Every structure is written in C-alpha cells, then in structure tokens.
Amino acid sequence: MAIDYYERIPNNVGLADNRALQRALEHWQPRFLDWWREMGPTAFGGADVYLRTATALDEKGWATYGYVKMPEYRWGIFLADPVPDRRIGFGDTTGEPVWQHVPGEHRSTLRRLIVTQGDTEPASVEQQRRLGLTCPSLYDLRNLLQVNVEEGRHLWAMVYLLHAYFGRDGREEAEELLERHSGDRDKPRILTTFNEPIEDWLSFFMFTFFTDRDGRFQLKGLAESAFDPLSRSCRFMLTEEAFHMFVGLSGITRVVKRSLEVMKMLQSDDPARVREAGAIDLPTVQRYINFWFSSSLDLFGAEVSSNAATYFATGVKGRPDEARFGDHSAFGRLRLELPDGKGGVIPEEVPMRSAMNEVTRSLYVKDCDIGVQRWNRLIGEAGWDFRLRLPSPRFRRSVGAWAGVPTDPDGNQIDPETWHSRQFDWLPSEPDRTFVVGLMQRVTRPGKMASWIAPPEGGVADLPVSYEYVRLK
C-alpha cells in the first residue's frame, strides 16, 4: 500500500474519504508542530538532516533517504498491510474474526493501552531534546534525530487510533498527550522511566538499548491484538523500533571498545586512570546498566496481574510472537519466587494468564543478555577479567512484588541501612553523572568522533562514516 505524500497529513488509511476525521486531525496537527518546536530537538530547525522517510510498506524498500529540514519532516499515519481473513490467535475467542471496530465492552481498556503507549513516544523526544548540543559525531547526531522523528510518527499512529475509534474521549486524550511533559512536576508522563532525565549520551544509548527494547516487546504484544487497526499500527512501528535498539546496542558497544583501547594503551583497568585518559571506565558502564535495566523492567508491570489476565483472555493483548507458543489458551500455571515479607523468598504457583507480564519480562531479560554477552566477548578478547552483567530482576524495583524490597544486584535481600550505604556502589552517583556529562563535548566535523567513543563499523545506508549526515547552519 503506497503512502500518499500529496496529502496535508501523509497516510495510507484513506483519510481523504473521511472528511470529519481528516478535519479533526488537521486541527491537531498545528498543536503537534507547536509541541515539536517547543519540546523537540534543540537548535536544529535549520539543519539539513539525512533522514529516512517511509514511502511504501513492502519489506524490500519501505523507506527512502535524503536531506530533510526537521520542521518539514512529513509525519503521517501508516498501517501495515491487512492480513486477509485474520483471526484472533489467543485467549477465549481464539479463531474468531478480528475486530475492525472497538467492541463496547473493551473500549476503556483499549483506550488506556493506546494512551499509555502513545504517551511514551513524545516523552522520549522530550527526554532527549538537548542531546544534540553535545553530539559525539555527525553520525550520532543524525541517528538521534532519526529516532526523534520516528517517535514523533509513532505518536501520530496512536493519535490516529484515538481520533478514529474513540470519538470525543479519544480527541481529548490526544490533546492531553501534548500537555504532559517528561519530568514536569505538575503534569509528568504516565510511566516513571519516561520522566527520568537523559543528560548524556551514555544514558541515551542505555535508554535505546533497554527502554526501546521494552517498547519493542510491548508493541509485539499489541501487534497480536484482536483490534486490527491497533495491530496494523504496531506492526508498522516495529519496522522502525529495530533501528532504535540498533542505536543503543552499537552505541554501548562503541563505548566499551573505546574503553578497551584506552585500557590497552595504559596497560591498566584502573577506573581513575581510564577516566583521566578521557574514556568511560567499565564499572561506570555497569552502574548505568543497573539503573536503566531495572527501570525498564518496571515497564512490564506486576508479576501477578489481573489486568494482564483480562487482556489475554479477551484478545486485547497477546504475548510477543504468540504463534511461537504451543498453547494459545494459556490455562497452565507458572512458578514464581516472591518475597515472603520476612527477608526470604516463597515459591508460588500462579495462573499463567495472571503471569503474562512475567512471561514477557523473562523473554525481555534473555534478549537483553544477548547484547551484554556481546560486550563481554569484546572484553574477554582484549584480555581483561572484568565482565558486565544484568542485575537480578529483583534489584531496584518500584513496581510489582519486589517493589520497595531492597536487594543487592544478585537479588539477595538486604536491610535498608545497607541499601542506603551501598546503593552508589551499584548505581550511578552524582560524581559519576558529573564525570560522564563532562565528557560530552560536541564534535561536528564529518568523520570525527569524541574521545570517549569508538567509530561505528559503517555508515548509514552504505554511506561512509565520514559523510556529512547533518548540514549545520
């Protein structure tokens, strides 16, 4: 399905055939652009940025590349191609036709899910809005801005659904998506992770590796939804989410590579000496991993959830890649280890449907660990004993059974006094953050890199790393 770029709002949903919906979205569009100018990337309104733009939905050539000025980027509404005779693939209504409209009994649930997903998209743009001022290279600046415009388009995807299928309530929710702001004291974003400040590029890479990976798992669950327009929206969004995770994986890999280069030069892994040489020491990388991984784990919700059970039973939200599971009814049970309130752990068998958040979280942890083992191979090949690792899923949780239960990174319960005295052995301290921010010096000569990060293995779309990906004015 081709995308019509001659429309004021590019789309492949036949917007011109629904004049009332088109007018409503055209009324929302200037408010979005005002939000982008106020809360989007700082200082790049006049720059020409080498961006990709969706032009078709086929897998071989769904996007084209070219220079675009940021305010002129053509955000729009794109759905993946419909699957002929698509049927519900899980829950109590397995095999029934999917829904092209919102069933009344699921209206509030679907609206809440769409609003929550939609709220994360502009939130991440707001968190990252000042990072371009300290970009380590034009290559990285271009990738940041590509992530930002795609998050903006993902917001459009959710706003379309709210306008098209939820009437006045949906229009009001769409307005509020632009009224909340990341970190705002009075109107913060819905989920805590999206109110965390991102003031340095190490945090950005951690966010795109861990938090965008959570986004991928959430989108995959929603892509299974019996509400077909939501499914098709999320399937298209997933084609772009993979790039965001690539930015995180490759970014952290380059940080580790540069650290190893400096350690080899110094013939030392002493963190103080590595820092003095202008690189980020590996223990600091580990503390950032601990922070962003634990924060992202909370986004999956509680280990035992009646809402998750209802979503699955009714066909509203499935497991990521539901077809890979043998039992689409999920009537089994799952064994969990939960705190007993006395400093110990008690095993509990819970209905599989109620444990859907934990099922997805476990898949997420395994996926994250693939990246960690890649970094560890680099460290091992360089001849060092240090190893990065994911902390226990019990560590620093604020949602679910382990919320507020102090543990060390191995998941061992500790007393509050020990947590208070040792937390900055495990998490970035204020001096850590000050050091990392202090490294963030802007580099804008094509092909040049900041001293704390290694060059990428290749450029964008077969172009060299030295290409002028952003033409600054």
C-alpha positions as CSV (number, residue, x, y, z in Angstrom):
1,M,0.0,0.0,0.0
2,A,1.6,3.2,-1.2
3,I,1.7,6.3,1.1
4,D,0.1,9.5,-0.3
5,Y,2.6,12.3,0.3
6,Y,0.4,14.9,-1.5
7,E,-2.0,15.0,1.4
8,R,-1.5,17.5,4.2
9,I,-1.2,14.5,6.5
10,P,0.6,11.7,4.6
11,N,-1.3,8.4,5.2
12,N,-2.3,5.1,3.7
13,V,-5.6,4.9,5.6
14,G,-7.8,6.7,3.1
15,L,-8.0,9.8,5.2
16,A,-9.5,11.8,2.4
17,D,-12.5,9.6,2.4
18,N,-13.4,10.6,5.9
19,R,-13.6,14.3,6.0
20,A,-14.7,14.6,9.6
21,L,-11.7,12.6,10.8
22,Q,-9.4,14.5,8.4
23,R,-10.5,17.8,9.8
24,A,-10.1,16.6,13.4
25,L,-6.5,15.5,12.7
26,E,-5.7,18.7,10.7
27,H,-6.9,20.6,13.8
28,W,-4.5,18.5,16.0
29,Q,-1.6,18.9,13.6
30,P,-0.6,22.5,14.3
31,R,-0.6,21.7,18.0
32,F,1.8,18.8,17.4
33,L,4.1,21.1,15.4
34,D,4.0,23.7,18.2
35,W,4.9,20.9,20.6
36,W,7.8,19.8,18.3
37,R,9.2,23.3,18.1
38,E,8.9,23.8,21.9
39,M,9.8,20.4,23.2
40,G,11.6,18.7,20.3
41,P,15.3,18.6,19.4
42,T,17.0,21.8,20.4
43,A,18.8,24.1,17.9
44,F,18.4,22.1,14.7
45,G,15.4,23.7,13.0
46,G,17.5,25.0,10.1
47,A,19.8,22.0,9.6
48,D,19.6,19.6,6.7
49,V,19.5,16.1,8.2
50,Y,20.0,12.9,6.2
51,L,16.8,11.0,7.3
52,R,14.8,8.1,6.1
53,T,11.2,8.6,5.4
54,A,8.6,5.9,4.9
55,T,7.3,5.7,1.3
56,A,5.9,2.2,1.0
57,L,5.2,-0.7,3.2
58,D,6.9,-3.6,1.3
59,E,9.8,-5.2,3.1
60,K,12.4,-4.6,0.4
61,G,12.1,-0.8,0.1
62,W,9.8,0.8,2.6
63,A,11.9,3.9,3.1
64,T,13.9,6.4,1.2
65,Y,16.8,8.5,2.4
66,G,17.5,12.2,1.8
67,Y,18.2,15.6,3.4
68,V,15.2,17.0,5.2
69,K,14.9,20.0,7.5
70,M,13.4,18.9,10.8
71,P,10.3,21.0,10.8
72,E,9.5,19.9,7.3
73,Y,9.6,16.1,8.1
74,R,6.4,14.5,6.8
75,W,4.9,12.8,9.8
76,G,1.9,10.8,8.9
77,I,-0.3,7.8,9.6
78,F,0.9,4.4,8.3
79,L,-0.6,1.0,8.9
80,A,0.9,-2.3,7.8
81,D,-1.0,-4.2,5.1
82,P,-4.1,-6.1,6.4
83,V,-3.8,-9.8,6.7
84,P,-6.6,-11.4,4.8
85,D,-9.2,-13.2,7.0
86,R,-7.1,-12.6,10.1
87,R,-8.4,-14.4,13.2
88,I,-7.8,-13.9,16.9
89,G,-4.8,-16.0,17.8
90,F,-5.2,-16.4,21.6
91,G,-7.4,-16.3,24.6
92,D,-11.1,-17.2,25.0
93,T,-12.1,-16.2,21.5
94,T,-9.3,-17.9,19.5
95,G,-10.3,-18.4,15.9
96,E,-12.9,-15.7,15.8
97,P,-12.5,-12.8,13.3
98,V,-10.5,-9.9,14.5
99,W,-12.3,-6.6,15.2
100,Q,-12.3,-3.7,12.8
101,H,-14.1,-1.5,15.3
102,V,-13.8,-1.3,19.1
103,P,-16.2,-3.5,21.0
104,G,-18.1,-1.5,23.6
105,E,-17.0,-3.8,26.5
106,H,-13.3,-3.3,25.6
107,R,-13.5,0.4,24.9
108,S,-11.9,1.7,28.1
109,T,-9.3,-1.0,28.2
110,L,-8.1,-0.4,24.6
111,R,-8.2,3.4,25.1
112,R,-6.0,3.1,28.2
113,L,-3.5,0.9,26.4
114,I,-3.3,3.2,23.4
115,V,-2.9,6.3,25.6
116,T,-0.2,4.7,27.7
117,Q,1.7,3.6,24.5
118,G,1.2,7.0,22.9
119,D,2.4,8.8,26.0
120,T,5.9,7.2,25.8
121,E,6.6,8.4,22.3
122,P,6.7,12.2,22.8
123,A,8.1,11.6,26.3
124,S,11.3,10.1,24.9
125,V,11.7,13.1,22.5
126,E,11.4,15.4,25.4
127,Q,14.0,13.4,27.4
128,Q,16.5,13.6,24.6
129,R,15.8,17.1,23.3
130,R,19.1,18.7,24.4
131,L,21.5,15.8,23.5
132,G,22.3,17.2,20.0
133,L,24.2,20.0,21.7
134,T,26.8,17.5,22.9
135,C,26.7,15.0,20.0
136,P,29.9,12.9,19.7
137,S,29.7,13.0,15.9
138,L,27.5,13.9,13.0
139,Y,26.8,10.2,12.5
140,D,25.4,10.0,16.1
141,L,23.6,13.3,15.7
142,R,21.8,12.0,12.6
143,N,20.8,8.8,14.4
144,L,19.5,10.8,17.4
145,L,17.3,12.9,15.1
146,Q,16.1,9.9,13.2
147,V,15.0,8.3,16.4
148,N,13.2,11.5,17.4
149,V,11.2,11.9,14.2
150,E,10.2,8.3,14.3
151,E,9.0,8.6,17.9
152,G,7.0,11.6,16.7
153,R,5.4,9.5,14.0
154,H,4.6,6.7,16.5
155,L,2.7,9.4,18.4
156,W,0.8,10.1,15.3
157,A,-0.1,6.4,15.0
158,M,-1.7,6.4,18.4
159,V,-3.4,9.7,17.9
160,Y,-5.0,8.4,14.7
161,L,-6.5,5.5,16.6
162,L,-7.8,7.8,19.4
163,H,-9.4,10.1,16.8
164,A,-10.7,7.4,14.5
165,Y,-12.2,5.0,17.0
166,F,-12.8,6.7,20.4
167,G,-14.8,9.8,19.5
168,R,-14.8,12.8,21.8
169,D,-12.9,10.9,24.6
170,G,-10.2,10.0,22.1
171,R,-9.8,13.6,20.9
172,E,-9.5,14.8,24.5
173,E,-6.9,12.1,25.2
174,A,-4.9,13.2,22.1
175,E,-4.8,16.7,23.3
176,E,-3.5,15.6,26.7
177,L,-0.7,13.7,25.1
178,L,0.8,17.1,24.2
179,E,0.0,18.7,27.6
180,R,2.0,16.2,29.7
181,H,5.8,16.6,29.7
182,S,8.7,14.4,30.8
183,G,9.8,15.3,34.3
184,D,7.1,18.0,34.7
185,R,6.2,18.4,38.4
186,D,2.5,19.0,37.8
187,K,1.9,17.0,34.6
188,P,4.5,14.3,34.2
189,R,4.4,11.5,31.7
190,I,2.5,8.4,32.8
191,L,5.3,6.0,33.3
192,T,8.2,6.7,35.6
193,T,11.0,5.7,33.2
194,F,9.9,8.4,30.8
195,N,10.3,11.1,33.4
196,E,14.0,10.2,34.0
197,P,16.4,12.9,32.7
198,I,18.7,11.9,29.9
199,E,21.6,14.4,30.1
200,D,24.4,12.4,28.4
201,W,24.9,10.0,25.5
202,L,25.7,7.0,27.7
203,S,22.2,7.4,29.1
204,F,20.8,7.8,25.6
205,F,22.4,4.6,24.5
206,M,21.2,2.7,27.6
207,F,17.7,4.1,27.0
208,T,17.6,3.0,23.4
209,F,19.0,-0.4,24.3
210,F,16.9,-1.2,27.3
211,T,13.8,1.0,27.2
212,D,13.2,0.9,23.5
213,R,13.6,-2.8,23.7
214,D,10.8,-2.8,26.3
215,G,8.9,-0.8,23.7
216,R,9.5,-3.5,21.1
217,F,8.1,-6.2,23.4
218,Q,5.1,-4.0,24.2
219,L,4.4,-3.3,20.5
220,K,4.8,-7.0,19.7
221,G,2.1,-7.8,22.3
222,L,-0.2,-5.2,20.9
223,A,0.5,-6.4,17.4
224,E,-1.3,-9.6,18.4
225,S,-4.4,-7.6,19.4
226,A,-7.8,-8.6,18.1
227,F,-8.3,-4.9,17.5
228,D,-6.9,-5.0,13.9
229,P,-6.2,-1.3,13.4
230,L,-4.0,-1.3,16.6
231,S,-2.3,-4.5,15.4
232,R,-1.5,-3.0,12.0
233,S,-0.3,0.3,13.5
234,C,2.1,-1.6,15.8
235,R,3.4,-3.9,13.1
236,F,4.4,-0.8,11.1
237,M,6.0,0.8,14.2
238,L,8.1,-2.3,14.8
239,T,9.9,-1.8,11.5
240,E,11.3,1.4,13.0
241,E,11.8,0.3,16.6
242,A,14.5,-2.1,15.4
243,F,16.6,0.9,14.4
244,H,16.3,2.5,17.8
245,M,17.6,-0.7,19.5
246,F,20.5,-0.8,17.0
247,V,21.5,2.7,18.1
248,G,21.6,1.5,21.7
249,L,23.5,-1.7,21.0
250,S,26.0,-0.2,18.7
251,G,26.4,2.9,20.9
252,I,27.3,0.9,24.1
253,T,29.5,-1.4,22.0
254,R,31.5,1.6,20.8
255,V,31.8,3.0,24.4
256,V,33.2,-0.4,25.5
257,K,35.5,-0.6,22.6
258,R,37.0,2.9,23.3
259,S,37.4,2.0,27.0
260,L,39.3,-1.2,26.0
261,E,41.5,0.9,23.6
262,V,42.4,3.2,26.5
263,M,43.0,0.3,28.9
264,K,45.4,-1.3,26.4
265,M,47.2,2.0,26.0
266,L,47.5,2.4,29.7
267,Q,48.1,-1.3,30.4
268,S,45.7,-0.8,33.3
269,D,42.0,-1.2,34.0
270,D,42.1,1.3,37.0
271,P,38.9,3.3,36.7
272,A,40.6,6.5,37.8
273,R,43.3,6.2,35.1
274,V,40.8,5.3,32.4
275,R,38.8,8.4,33.3
276,E,41.9,10.6,33.3
277,A,42.5,9.4,29.8
278,G,39.1,10.6,28.7
279,A,37.2,7.3,28.4
280,I,34.3,5.8,30.5
281,D,35.5,3.1,32.8
282,L,33.7,-0.3,32.7
283,P,32.5,-0.1,36.3
284,T,30.6,3.1,35.5
285,V,29.1,1.4,32.4
286,Q,27.9,-1.4,34.7
287,R,26.3,1.1,37.1
288,Y,24.4,2.7,34.1
289,I,23.3,-0.8,33.0
290,N,22.0,-1.4,36.5
291,F,20.0,1.8,36.5
292,W,18.4,1.6,33.1
293,F,17.7,-2.1,33.1
294,S,16.0,-2.1,36.4
295,S,14.0,1.0,35.4
296,S,12.9,-0.7,32.2
297,L,11.8,-3.9,34.0
298,D,9.1,-2.0,35.8
299,L,7.5,-1.1,32.5
300,F,6.2,-4.6,32.2
301,G,4.1,-4.3,35.3
302,A,3.5,-6.5,38.3
303,E,4.5,-10.2,38.3
304,V,0.9,-11.2,39.1
305,S,-1.7,-9.0,37.3
306,S,-5.5,-9.4,36.8
307,N,-5.3,-6.8,34.1
308,A,-2.8,-8.9,32.1
309,A,-5.0,-11.9,32.5
310,T,-8.0,-10.0,31.2
311,Y,-6.1,-8.6,28.3
312,F,-5.1,-12.1,27.2
313,A,-8.4,-13.7,27.8
314,T,-10.3,-11.1,25.8
315,G,-7.9,-10.9,22.9
316,V,-6.9,-7.3,23.7
317,K,-3.2,-8.0,24.1
318,G,-1.2,-11.2,23.5
319,R,2.3,-12.4,24.1
320,P,5.1,-11.3,21.8
321,D,5.2,-13.6,18.8
322,E,2.2,-15.5,20.1
323,A,2.4,-18.0,17.2
324,R,5.6,-19.4,18.7
325,F,3.7,-20.6,21.8
326,G,2.2,-24.1,21.8
327,D,-0.8,-23.3,24.0
328,H,-2.7,-20.2,23.0
329,S,-5.3,-20.7,25.8
330,A,-2.6,-20.4,28.5
331,F,-4.5,-22.3,31.1
332,G,-1.3,-23.6,32.8
333,R,0.5,-22.3,35.8
334,L,3.8,-20.6,36.3
335,R,6.1,-20.9,39.3
336,L,7.3,-17.6,40.7
337,E,9.6,-16.7,43.6
338,L,8.1,-13.9,45.6
339,P,9.2,-12.1,48.7
340,D,7.7,-13.6,51.9
341,G,7.9,-10.3,53.8
342,K,10.4,-11.7,56.3
343,G,13.6,-11.4,54.3
344,G,13.1,-14.7,52.5
345,V,11.5,-16.0,49.3
346,I,8.4,-18.1,48.9
347,P,7.6,-20.1,45.7
348,E,4.1,-19.6,44.4
349,E,2.3,-21.3,41.5
350,V,0.1,-18.7,39.7
351,P,-2.2,-19.0,36.7
352,M,-0.3,-18.4,33.5
353,R,-2.7,-15.7,32.4
354,S,-2.1,-13.7,35.5
355,A,1.7,-14.1,35.0
356,M,1.7,-12.8,31.4
357,N,3.7,-9.7,32.4
358,E,6.4,-12.0,33.9
359,V,6.4,-14.2,30.9
360,T,7.1,-11.2,28.7
361,R,9.6,-9.8,31.1
362,S,11.6,-13.1,31.1
363,L,11.8,-13.0,27.3
364,Y,13.0,-9.4,27.5
365,V,15.7,-10.3,30.0
366,K,17.0,-13.1,27.7
367,D,17.0,-10.7,24.8
368,C,18.9,-8.0,26.8
369,D,21.5,-10.6,27.8
370,I,22.5,-11.2,24.2
371,G,23.9,-7.7,24.0
372,V,25.6,-8.0,27.3
373,Q,27.4,-11.2,26.2
374,R,28.5,-9.4,23.0
375,W,30.2,-6.7,25.1
376,N,31.8,-9.4,27.3
377,R,33.2,-11.1,24.3
378,L,35.0,-7.9,23.4
379,I,36.3,-7.5,27.0
380,G,37.5,-11.1,27.1
381,E,39.2,-11.0,23.7
382,A,41.0,-7.9,24.9
383,G,42.4,-10.0,27.8
384,W,40.6,-8.5,30.8
385,D,38.8,-10.4,33.5
386,F,36.0,-7.8,34.1
387,R,32.5,-8.8,32.9
388,L,29.4,-6.8,32.5
389,R,26.1,-8.3,33.6
390,L,22.4,-7.7,34.1
391,P,21.4,-7.3,37.7
392,S,18.7,-9.5,39.2
393,P,15.1,-8.7,38.1
394,R,14.5,-8.2,41.9
395,F,17.0,-5.3,42.0
396,R,15.7,-1.7,42.5
397,R,12.1,-2.5,41.6
398,S,9.3,0.0,42.2
399,V,6.5,-2.0,40.6
400,G,5.3,-5.5,41.5
401,A,6.0,-7.9,44.2
402,W,9.6,-6.7,44.6
403,A,8.8,-3.1,44.8
404,G,10.4,-1.4,47.8
405,V,12.3,-4.6,48.8
406,P,15.9,-3.7,49.0
407,T,18.3,-6.2,47.3
408,D,21.8,-6.2,46.0
409,P,22.4,-6.8,42.3
410,D,22.4,-10.6,42.8
411,G,18.9,-10.4,44.2
412,N,19.8,-11.1,47.8
413,Q,17.6,-9.2,50.2
414,I,19.4,-6.6,52.4
415,D,18.4,-4.3,55.1
416,P,17.5,-0.6,54.3
417,E,20.7,0.6,56.0
418,T,22.9,-1.5,53.8
419,W,21.0,-0.3,50.7
420,H,21.4,3.3,51.8
421,S,25.1,3.0,52.4
422,R,25.9,0.9,49.3
423,Q,23.4,2.0,46.6
424,F,26.0,4.1,44.8
425,D,28.3,1.1,44.5
426,W,25.7,-0.3,42.2
427,L,24.0,2.8,40.7
428,P,25.4,6.0,39.1
429,S,26.3,8.5,41.8
430,E,26.2,12.3,41.3
431,P,30.0,12.3,40.7
432,D,29.6,9.5,38.1
433,R,27.0,11.6,36.3
434,T,29.0,14.8,36.5
435,F,32.0,13.0,35.1
436,V,30.1,11.5,32.1
437,V,28.4,14.8,31.4
438,G,31.8,16.5,31.5
439,L,33.0,14.2,28.6
440,M,30.1,15.3,26.4
441,Q,31.9,17.7,24.1
442,R,30.2,18.4,20.7
443,V,32.0,17.1,17.7
444,T,30.6,18.2,14.3
445,R,33.5,17.7,11.8
446,P,32.4,14.9,9.3
447,G,34.1,11.6,10.2
448,K,35.4,12.8,13.6
449,M,34.5,11.2,16.9
450,A,34.6,12.4,20.5
451,S,37.4,10.9,22.5
452,W,35.2,8.7,24.7
453,I,33.6,6.6,21.9
454,A,35.0,4.5,19.1
455,P,33.8,5.0,15.4
456,P,31.0,2.8,14.1
457,E,31.7,-0.1,11.9
458,G,29.9,1.5,9.0
459,G,27.8,4.5,8.0
460,V,24.1,4.9,7.1
461,A,22.6,3.4,4.0
462,D,26.0,2.3,2.6
463,L,27.5,5.7,3.0
464,P,30.9,6.2,4.7
465,V,31.2,7.2,8.3
466,S,32.8,10.5,7.1
467,Y,29.6,11.5,5.2
468,E,28.1,14.9,6.2
469,Y,25.0,13.5,7.7
470,V,23.9,16.8,9.2
471,R,24.5,20.1,7.4
472,L,24.6,22.6,10.2
473,K,23.8,26.2,9.5
